[in-house]
Amino acid sequence: MDKVIAIFTGRDLEEMQKIGGSGHWVANASRIRDIKYALLIRNNGERLSPDDISHGQAFMIGKISGCVASKQHPTRKIVQISEYSLLPNTDNFKKAWKKLTSNEKTNRGQRYPISYMNTNDLLEKIGLEVESLDWLPFDVSPTLEEALEAEDSERTDLPEIVAEAKEMIAEAAGVDIDQVDIRINF
């Protein structure tokens, strides 16, 4: 059974091509080596989507070709993609994140932005049959170095760092994110 990594991302295809895949994730590179597909699910977060893809909607699936360390964030990974297929904007792909990661106790999708699953989950929960897709080559932008330099100049805000840390701790501890508190003393 093929393994899948579902990724809750705010990046679109063009942005992913600029950085060489989907990133920058706290993920286990050895685990990703055994995974065949990356299912990309829209996380609009605070920004508006430039297209008609709704928050939580599966919009693309890619064949994983590797996993490398991010140059901007050495402790994080970029999931490299060799081929991709854009998914149609149909009801079965809307709310895919919740459908695929929903916790029975809370009835909401997982907060950690990466979830590991298999192709049977995709077929059963969102009606995606991977074998029937048409695949296109994933072309990495020739301006990759420029994109890397631009990302280096971006500054991450402290609230964003704390929120991400809380997600990772909750995932590792197997608890709801509301049960994680982080306190900083200056």
C-alpha positions as CSV (number, residue, x, y, z in Angstrom):
1,M,0.0,0.0,0.0
2,D,1.5,3.4,-1.0
3,K,2.0,5.9,1.7
4,V,0.9,9.5,1.4
5,I,1.9,12.7,3.3
6,A,-0.9,15.3,3.4
7,I,0.5,18.8,3.7
8,F,-1.6,21.7,4.9
9,T,0.0,24.6,3.0
10,G,-0.5,28.2,2.1
11,R,1.7,27.9,-1.0
12,D,0.4,27.5,-4.5
13,L,2.0,25.6,-7.4
14,E,4.1,28.6,-8.5
15,E,5.5,29.3,-5.1
16,M,6.4,25.6,-4.7
17,Q,8.2,25.6,-8.0
18,K,10.3,28.5,-6.8
19,I,11.5,26.7,-3.7
20,G,11.8,23.2,-5.4
21,G,8.8,21.5,-3.6
22,S,6.7,21.9,-0.6
23,G,8.4,23.3,2.5
24,H,9.6,24.3,5.0
25,W,8.4,21.5,7.3
26,V,9.5,19.9,10.5
27,A,9.3,16.3,9.1
28,N,11.2,13.1,9.4
29,A,13.3,12.8,6.2
30,S,13.8,9.0,6.6
31,R,10.0,8.5,6.9
32,I,9.4,10.7,3.8
33,R,11.8,8.6,1.8
34,D,9.3,5.7,2.0
35,I,6.3,7.9,0.9
36,K,5.2,8.0,-2.7
37,Y,2.8,11.0,-2.8
38,A,2.3,14.4,-1.3
39,L,-1.3,15.6,-1.1
40,L,-1.4,19.4,-0.9
41,I,-4.3,20.9,1.0
42,R,-5.0,24.7,1.1
43,N,-4.3,26.6,4.3
44,N,-5.4,30.1,3.7
45,G,-4.5,31.2,7.2
46,E,-4.5,35.0,7.3
47,R,-4.0,35.5,3.6
48,L,-6.6,35.4,0.9
49,S,-6.3,32.7,-1.8
50,P,-5.6,34.1,-5.2
51,D,-7.8,31.5,-6.7
52,D,-11.1,29.8,-5.9
53,I,-9.6,27.1,-3.7
54,S,-11.2,27.1,-0.3
55,H,-9.5,26.7,3.1
56,G,-9.0,22.9,3.8
57,Q,-9.5,21.9,0.1
58,A,-7.2,19.4,-1.6
59,F,-5.9,21.1,-4.7
60,M,-2.9,19.1,-5.9
61,I,-1.1,15.8,-5.5
62,G,2.6,15.3,-6.3
63,K,4.9,12.3,-6.7
64,I,7.7,12.7,-4.1
65,S,11.2,12.6,-5.6
66,G,13.1,13.4,-2.4
67,C,13.4,15.3,0.8
68,V,16.2,17.9,1.5
69,A,17.1,20.3,4.2
70,S,15.8,23.8,3.7
71,K,18.6,26.4,3.1
72,Q,16.6,29.0,5.0
73,H,15.6,26.8,7.9
74,P,18.2,24.1,8.4
75,T,16.1,22.1,10.9
76,R,13.2,21.9,8.3
77,K,12.7,20.0,5.1
78,I,11.5,20.6,1.6
79,V,9.5,17.7,0.1
80,Q,10.7,17.6,-3.5
81,I,8.2,16.7,-6.2
82,S,8.9,15.3,-9.7
83,E,5.4,15.2,-11.1
84,Y,2.0,16.7,-10.1
85,S,-1.7,16.6,-10.9
86,L,-4.0,19.5,-10.1
87,L,-7.3,18.3,-8.6
88,P,-10.6,19.6,-9.8
89,N,-12.6,22.1,-7.7
90,T,-15.3,19.6,-6.7
91,D,-17.2,19.0,-3.5
92,N,-15.3,15.8,-2.6
93,F,-12.0,17.7,-2.3
94,K,-13.5,20.6,-0.2
95,K,-12.8,20.2,3.5
96,A,-10.3,17.4,2.7
97,W,-8.1,18.3,5.7
98,K,-11.0,17.8,8.1
99,K,-12.1,14.6,6.3
100,L,-8.7,13.1,6.3
101,T,-7.5,14.2,9.8
102,S,-10.6,14.7,11.9
103,N,-10.3,13.7,15.5
104,E,-13.4,11.8,16.6
105,K,-13.4,13.5,20.0
106,T,-13.2,17.1,18.7
107,N,-14.7,16.6,15.2
108,R,-12.1,19.0,13.7
109,G,-9.1,18.6,11.6
110,Q,-5.6,18.1,13.1
111,R,-3.7,21.3,13.7
112,Y,-0.2,20.0,12.9
113,P,0.3,20.8,9.2
114,I,1.5,17.3,8.2
115,S,-0.3,14.0,8.3
116,Y,0.8,10.6,7.2
117,M,-1.7,8.2,5.6
118,N,-2.2,5.8,2.7
119,T,-3.9,5.8,-0.7
120,N,-6.9,3.9,0.7
121,D,-7.6,6.8,3.0
122,L,-7.6,9.1,0.0
123,L,-10.0,6.9,-2.0
124,E,-12.4,6.2,1.0
125,K,-12.5,9.7,2.5
126,I,-12.3,12.1,-0.5
127,G,-12.8,9.8,-3.5
128,L,-9.3,10.3,-5.0
129,E,-8.0,7.4,-7.1
130,V,-4.4,8.2,-7.6
131,E,-3.8,5.7,-10.4
132,S,-6.4,7.4,-12.6
133,L,-4.7,10.9,-12.6
134,D,-2.9,12.6,-15.5
135,W,0.6,13.7,-14.3
136,L,2.6,16.8,-15.4
137,P,6.3,17.4,-14.9
138,F,7.0,19.6,-11.8
139,D,9.3,22.3,-13.2
140,V,11.5,24.0,-10.7
141,S,11.7,27.7,-11.3
142,P,15.0,28.9,-12.8
143,T,15.0,31.7,-10.3
144,L,15.2,29.3,-7.3
145,E,18.3,31.1,-5.9
146,E,16.5,34.4,-6.1
147,A,13.5,32.9,-4.2
148,L,15.9,31.5,-1.6
149,E,17.5,34.9,-1.1
150,A,14.1,36.6,-0.8
151,E,12.9,34.1,1.8
152,D,16.1,34.7,3.8
153,S,15.2,38.3,4.1
154,E,11.7,37.5,5.5
155,R,11.4,37.8,9.2
156,T,9.3,35.4,11.2
157,D,7.2,37.0,14.0
158,L,7.4,35.6,17.5
159,P,3.7,34.7,17.7
160,E,4.1,32.7,14.5
161,I,7.1,30.8,16.0
162,V,5.2,30.1,19.3
163,A,2.1,28.9,17.4
164,E,4.2,26.5,15.3
165,A,6.1,25.2,18.4
166,K,2.8,24.6,20.1
167,E,1.5,22.6,17.1
168,M,4.7,20.5,17.1
169,I,4.6,19.8,20.8
170,A,0.9,18.9,20.7
171,E,1.5,16.5,17.8
172,A,4.5,14.9,19.5
173,A,2.7,14.5,22.9
174,G,-0.5,13.3,21.3
175,V,-2.6,16.1,22.9
176,D,-4.8,18.8,21.7
177,I,-3.0,22.1,21.0
178,D,-5.2,23.8,23.6
179,Q,-3.4,21.8,26.2
180,V,0.0,23.2,25.3
181,D,1.2,26.4,27.0
182,I,4.5,28.2,26.3
183,R,5.8,30.8,28.6
184,I,8.7,33.1,27.9
185,N,10.5,35.0,30.6
186,F,12.6,38.0,29.7
